Amino acid sequence: MTFKLLAVAAALIGVSVTGAVIPGLCDEAIQAAPVKVAAASEAATAPDFAGISNWFNSKPLHMADLRGKVVLVDFWTYGCVNCVNTLPHVTDLYAKYKDKGLVVVGVHTPEFPFERSASNVQAALKRHGITYPVAQDNESRTWNAYRNQYWPAQYIIDQSGKIVFQHEGEGRYDEIDRTVAKLLNASS
């Protein structure tokens, strides 16, 4: 192992333990992935919801039926701490913009076998005060259609059905709010 690789490995361990970095040594490894925002003309069409075993708080939804609306698709699972940390922001966004044309669809894709239980998902919705539609994606078919890789992950779809914003993980709540507001022509 070269000295630089050894130093980068030590720096990454230091970052994970302390949050501190060694400037110049591992800049590439610690840079946050940029938020992907695309113009509607460059954006991919949002896939439809596929392989959904249960719908909560809604009848089954289809992307084609949501044209004309701004849609936030939020991939999550109730056993994921990071997902749970984002839920207050997603529910606040829904409350703020649902009457202005925002549709939030939670896509609950389980990571562990116990998260596949419909009654456990229903209990989590109640526990977290989630009233927006939630699709139970036990076979990961919607997850795979979006080529999603992370919990949580948010996709904002414009009125024409194009994915114009994508973010993985926690944070960027103000940016998500501004993107939704801009698409809805609403003041935030």
KOLKE-922897 format. One record per residue (C-alpha): residue in one letter; x, y, z; chain. Coordinates in nm, 3 decimals. Layout:
// residues N
(A; (X; Y; Z); A);
...
// end
This chain:
// residues 188
(M; (0.000; 0.000; 0.000); A);
(T; (0.143; 0.336; -0.095); A);
(F; (0.189; 0.609; 0.160); A);
(K; (-0.083; 0.825; -0.005); A);
(L; (-0.337; 0.538; 0.007); A);
(L; (-0.248; 0.471; 0.369); A);
(A; (-0.287; 0.840; 0.449); A);
(V; (-0.621; 0.859; 0.267); A);
(A; (-0.747; 0.553; 0.455); A);
(A; (-0.640; 0.708; 0.787); A);
(A; (-0.803; 1.037; 0.691); A);
(L; (-1.131; 0.863; 0.601); A);
(I; (-1.130; 0.683; 0.935); A);
(G; (-1.065; 1.017; 1.103); A);
(V; (-1.354; 1.177; 0.913); A);
(S; (-1.593; 0.902; 1.014); A);
(V; (-1.489; 0.915; 1.380); A);
(T; (-1.441; 1.287; 1.437); A);
(G; (-1.586; 1.463; 1.135); A);
(A; (-1.250; 1.639; 1.090); A);
(V; (-1.051; 1.624; 0.767); A);
(I; (-0.691; 1.665; 0.664); A);
(P; (-0.703; 1.942; 0.401); A);
(G; (-0.554; 1.851; 0.064); A);
(L; (-0.508; 1.484; 0.148); A);
(C; (-0.850; 1.339; 0.081); A);
(D; (-1.049; 1.622; -0.076); A);
(E; (-1.190; 1.390; -0.345); A);
(A; (-1.311; 1.138; -0.091); A);
(I; (-1.495; 1.383; 0.131); A);
(Q; (-1.670; 1.606; -0.120); A);
(A; (-2.046; 1.573; -0.101); A);
(A; (-2.218; 1.448; -0.411); A);
(P; (-2.381; 1.741; -0.588); A);
(V; (-2.757; 1.765; -0.598); A);
(K; (-2.876; 1.673; -0.942); A);
(V; (-3.107; 1.935; -1.089); A);
(A; (-3.203; 1.910; -1.452); A);
(A; (-3.388; 2.135; -1.690); A);
(A; (-3.715; 1.976; -1.801); A);
(S; (-3.578; 1.936; -2.154); A);
(E; (-3.279; 1.735; -2.022); A);
(A; (-3.465; 1.540; -1.754); A);
(A; (-3.572; 1.179; -1.764); A);
(T; (-3.938; 1.090; -1.749); A);
(A; (-4.034; 0.961; -1.405); A);
(P; (-4.107; 0.587; -1.402); A);
(D; (-4.448; 0.469; -1.293); A);
(F; (-4.499; 0.298; -0.957); A);
(A; (-4.437; -0.073; -1.017); A);
(G; (-4.487; -0.386; -0.808); A);
(I; (-4.662; -0.207; -0.523); A);
(S; (-4.806; -0.456; -0.274); A);
(N; (-5.010; -0.202; -0.072); A);
(W; (-5.115; 0.160; -0.092); A);
(F; (-5.171; 0.354; 0.230); A);
(N; (-5.365; 0.682; 0.256); A);
(S; (-5.460; 0.658; -0.112); A);
(K; (-5.598; 0.447; -0.390); A);
(P; (-5.328; 0.320; -0.630); A);
(L; (-5.156; 0.609; -0.808); A);
(H; (-4.997; 0.626; -1.153); A);
(M; (-4.756; 0.888; -1.280); A);
(A; (-4.972; 0.951; -1.588); A);
(D; (-5.261; 1.050; -1.360); A);
(L; (-5.035; 1.296; -1.172); A);
(R; (-4.944; 1.504; -1.478); A);
(G; (-5.012; 1.869; -1.410); A);
(K; (-4.901; 1.826; -1.049); A);
(V; (-4.560; 1.859; -0.888); A);
(V; (-4.470; 1.523; -0.732); A);
(L; (-4.216; 1.448; -0.460); A);
(V; (-4.127; 1.079; -0.454); A);
(D; (-3.960; 0.996; -0.123); A);
(F; (-3.787; 0.657; -0.092); A);
(W; (-3.768; 0.554; 0.272); A);
(T; (-3.805; 0.270; 0.517); A);
(Y; (-3.919; 0.302; 0.877); A);
(G; (-3.618; 0.116; 1.019); A);
(C; (-3.371; 0.367; 0.874); A);
(V; (-3.271; 0.642; 1.119); A);
(N; (-3.177; 0.880; 0.838); A);
(C; (-3.517; 0.823; 0.676); A);
(V; (-3.696; 0.890; 1.004); A);
(N; (-3.496; 1.213; 1.042); A);
(T; (-3.627; 1.338; 0.705); A);
(L; (-3.994; 1.257; 0.771); A);
(P; (-4.078; 1.578; 0.961); A);
(H; (-3.946; 1.781; 0.668); A);
(V; (-4.141; 1.576; 0.413); A);
(T; (-4.464; 1.599; 0.613); A);
(D; (-4.413; 1.976; 0.661); A);
(L; (-4.356; 2.020; 0.287); A);
(Y; (-4.672; 1.822; 0.216); A);
(A; (-4.875; 2.033; 0.459); A);
(K; (-4.735; 2.354; 0.313); A);
(Y; (-4.796; 2.278; -0.056); A);
(K; (-5.062; 2.006; -0.086); A);
(D; (-5.333; 2.264; -0.159); A);
(K; (-5.112; 2.432; -0.420); A);
(G; (-5.058; 2.125; -0.637); A);
(L; (-4.789; 1.917; -0.463); A);
(V; (-4.839; 1.542; -0.436); A);
(V; (-4.602; 1.358; -0.204); A);
(V; (-4.570; 0.984; -0.252); A);
(G; (-4.366; 0.793; -0.001); A);
(V; (-4.223; 0.474; -0.144); A);
(H; (-4.153; 0.241; 0.147); A);
(T; (-3.889; -0.002; 0.023); A);
(P; (-3.779; -0.238; 0.301); A);
(E; (-3.418; -0.304; 0.383); A);
(F; (-3.487; -0.581; 0.636); A);
(P; (-3.748; -0.861; 0.640); A);
(F; (-3.946; -0.716; 0.934); A);
(E; (-4.003; -0.395; 0.731); A);
(R; (-4.206; -0.594; 0.476); A);
(S; (-4.504; -0.621; 0.715); A);
(A; (-4.797; -0.404; 0.611); A);
(S; (-4.908; -0.368; 0.973); A);
(N; (-4.559; -0.247; 1.072); A);
(V; (-4.564; 0.010; 0.789); A);
(Q; (-4.914; 0.122; 0.893); A);
(A; (-4.796; 0.164; 1.254); A);
(A; (-4.498; 0.370; 1.134); A);
(L; (-4.729; 0.598; 0.932); A);
(K; (-4.940; 0.658; 1.241); A);
(R; (-4.634; 0.707; 1.465); A);
(H; (-4.488; 0.970; 1.229); A);
(G; (-4.815; 1.142; 1.138); A);
(I; (-4.787; 1.059; 0.768); A);
(T; (-5.109; 1.131; 0.583); A);
(Y; (-4.977; 1.152; 0.226); A);
(P; (-4.991; 0.846; -0.004); A);
(V; (-4.739; 0.571; 0.068); A);
(A; (-4.664; 0.281; -0.164); A);
(Q; (-4.527; -0.040; -0.013); A);
(D; (-4.254; -0.153; -0.255); A);
(N; (-4.165; -0.491; -0.102); A);
(E; (-4.015; -0.629; -0.424); A);
(S; (-3.811; -0.310; -0.490); A);
(R; (-3.963; -0.277; -0.837); A);
(T; (-4.027; 0.098; -0.809); A);
(W; (-3.687; 0.139; -0.639); A);
(N; (-3.526; -0.038; -0.937); A);
(A; (-3.730; 0.156; -1.194); A);
(Y; (-3.582; 0.478; -1.051); A);
(R; (-3.238; 0.313; -1.027); A);
(N; (-3.239; 0.429; -0.670); A);
(Q; (-2.955; 0.321; -0.442); A);
(Y; (-3.006; 0.506; -0.114); A);
(W; (-3.240; 0.552; 0.181); A);
(P; (-3.365; 0.819; 0.199); A);
(A; (-3.382; 0.963; -0.151); A);
(Q; (-3.607; 1.233; -0.290); A);
(Y; (-3.708; 1.290; -0.651); A);
(I; (-3.903; 1.597; -0.760); A);
(I; (-4.108; 1.552; -1.075); A);
(D; (-4.242; 1.853; -1.263); A);
(Q; (-4.590; 1.895; -1.408); A);
(S; (-4.486; 1.729; -1.736); A);
(G; (-4.365; 1.415; -1.558); A);
(K; (-3.990; 1.484; -1.574); A);
(I; (-3.748; 1.430; -1.286); A);
(V; (-3.596; 1.774; -1.231); A);
(F; (-3.434; 1.726; -0.888); A);
(Q; (-3.279; 1.433; -0.707); A);
(H; (-3.118; 1.415; -0.365); A);
(E; (-2.993; 1.126; -0.154); A);
(G; (-2.968; 1.139; 0.224); A);
(E; (-3.063; 1.395; 0.481); A);
(G; (-3.052; 1.770; 0.440); A);
(R; (-3.100; 2.022; 0.162); A);
(Y; (-3.450; 2.084; 0.296); A);
(D; (-3.452; 2.453; 0.199); A);
(E; (-3.337; 2.366; -0.152); A);
(I; (-3.611; 2.106; -0.186); A);
(D; (-3.867; 2.360; -0.061); A);
(R; (-3.743; 2.626; -0.306); A);
(T; (-3.754; 2.379; -0.596); A);
(V; (-4.112; 2.279; -0.516); A);
(A; (-4.214; 2.644; -0.468); A);
(K; (-4.056; 2.745; -0.798); A);
(L; (-4.233; 2.466; -0.981); A);
(L; (-4.563; 2.563; -0.819); A);
(N; (-4.499; 2.936; -0.868); A);
(A; (-4.569; 2.969; -0.497); A);
(S; (-4.386; 3.186; -0.247); A);
(S; (-4.202; 2.994; 0.020); A);
// end
